[in-house]
Structure formats: structure tokens, C-alpha cells
């Protein structure tokens, strides 16, 4: 997917009960889409997430989904945002190291074993899942953004 086209608001947050969800959750499996994920390396210290979020907020960019982790003194944050091109530019302007990838959006039944079945299917086909972000759950279905090493092959399997 062209990152410029991704800025058209592919995923808009809405509140449904206690879940923060994306409109994509409401789509049928035949309406699968891809999105742009931004991966950022940040120092592992207090206040860094606030700084990153403030940069995006000041730029008028909404964070639709986020995941993060720390290891060996570094932190890594993955974002899906309303305007990925502008977000990457704003973050890089402030010295962040950013990369982008197109991720596959999949809809699963919200039940035990659903992710295991999908991950096995992808793994058996030689597709490596490098990232997973939960986008939301609505009406018994969970929506995930999966970063994979072979997007087209993964798309053909789900």
C-alpha cells in the first residue's frame, strides 16, 4: 500500500463499551485491508512515551493502535496512526529512528484458539509473523494488524 494513500483515514477510532476499536472491525473477512505501521526505537527511560505522543498530538495525528516493549536498555514502539507519512516525518524531525511497513489487517472470531489457528496456517506456509497489534474487538470478532515477511502470501492464506 502506498503510504500516501494510507493517510486517507483507513482506521478511525470509536468507542464501543470498554473497547477502543477501529471501524475496520466491522468489515467482513472479504474486505481485508492493509495499513501502515510505524516502528520507532526510543530510549528506555521515564517520559519517552509522553514525548513521542506529544509530538504526534501537536502535529494533529491520532494514535489508532499502539504496542511497545523494552529490552536491553532500548524501547520499541509500534504505532498505527491516522496520518502515517506525516507522523514519520514529525518523529524523524525530532530525532527518532523510524521505519514503516505495510501490515495485513485480519478479522478473527473472538474465541480461544483463533489466533493459534491463523498463526499455524501462516507458519506452515513459511510466513513469518514479525508483529501483531490488536486493533479492537466488536460483535464477537477481533481485528489484528499483522506484520509479515510475505504480505501477498499471507493475504492469500487468510
N, C-alpha and C positions, 0 to 999 in steps of 0.2 A: 504494500500500500504506500502510496506517495504521502510522506509526512505532511505536505501542504494540504492535501485533501482531508487528512485526519483532523485538521483544525476546525472542521465544519460542525463540531459538537456531536461526535459519534455517541458519546456517553454523557448523559445529563443526570445528575443526582436528583433523587426524590426520596422522601421519607415515607416508609411504609412500616408502621408499628415500630419495633426497635431496630429494624434493619435499615442501614443506609444502602440503597440499591441503585442500580443503573437501569435505564429504560430497556437496555438490551436483554434483561432478564425476561422481559415479556415476549420476546421473539420466539418463534417456533424454531426447532432444530434446523429446518431448511433455510433459515435466514441467518446462518452463521456469518460472522464478520471477523475482521481483524482490526486491531487497534495498534497504536504506537505506545510502547513502554519506554520510559526514560530510566536508565540506571545511573546512579550517582554515587561516587565514593566521597565520604565525608569523614572528618576527624572524629574519633571516638571520645567525645567529651561533652559535658553538660552544655545545653544551649544550642547545639548544632542543628537539631531538627527545627527548633524555633527560628533560627536564622534562615534556613532553607525555605521554610513555609512562609516567612515574612517576605522574602524575595519574590516568591510566586504571587502572594497576596497583593503586594504593591504593584505587580505587573498586571493584576486583574485576571490571574489564571487560577481556576478552580482545580483542586486536587480531587479526582474522582475515586481513585483507589490508591492504596499505599501498602508497601511491605518493607521491612527493614531487618537488619541483623548486624551484629558486631562479631569480629574475630581478629585476634592478634593486633589489637590497638587501632583497627580501622572499622568504620561502619559503612554499610552499603544500604542505600535506599532505592527502591524501585517505585516509580510513580506512573499512573495513568492520569493524564490531565486534560483539561478542556482545550488547550492550545499547545500541542507538543513542540512545535517549531519555536514559538515564542518562549516557552518555558526553558528549553535547552539553551537558547540564546541568552536569556536572563541569568541563568545559573552559571554559564560559562563566563559571562561578563564579570561575575563575582568570584571567579577563580575555581569553580567546581569542575571536576573531570566528569564528563557526561558521555554516555553512549545511548543510542536508541536501537530498538529492534521492533519488528512487527511481530505481534503476538496473536495467536488464534483464540477467538472467543468461543467457548463451548458451553452448552447447556446440559446439565446432568440432573437426573432425578435426585432429590434431596433425601437420600436414604443410605444406610450403611453399605459399603462395598461399591458404590457407584464410581467413585474416583479410582479405586483399585482396579476395577474392570477396564476403565479407559486407559489408565497408566500401563496395564499389562498389554493391552492391544497395541499401544504405541511402542512400548518396549520390544514386544515380539516382532514388530515390523522394523526395528532398528532406529526408531525415532527417539532421540534423547530429549527429555523434558529438562530445560535449564532453569525455568522459573514458573511459578504459579501464583496468581493473585486472585483471591476471592472477590468478585465484584458485587455479589449480593444474592439474596435468596427471596423468591416470591412464588407463591402458589405451588409449593412443593418442588420447585426447581432451583438449582444453584447455577450461577453463571461464573465461569472461571476464565481468566486470561492466561494462556499457556505460552511461554517462550520455548520454542522447539528448534532443533537444529535443521529440520527439513519441513518448512511450513506447508508446502504443497502436498507432500506425502501425508503429513498429519491431517490436513484438511480432507484428503480423500478417504481417510480412515474413520472419521467421526461423522 
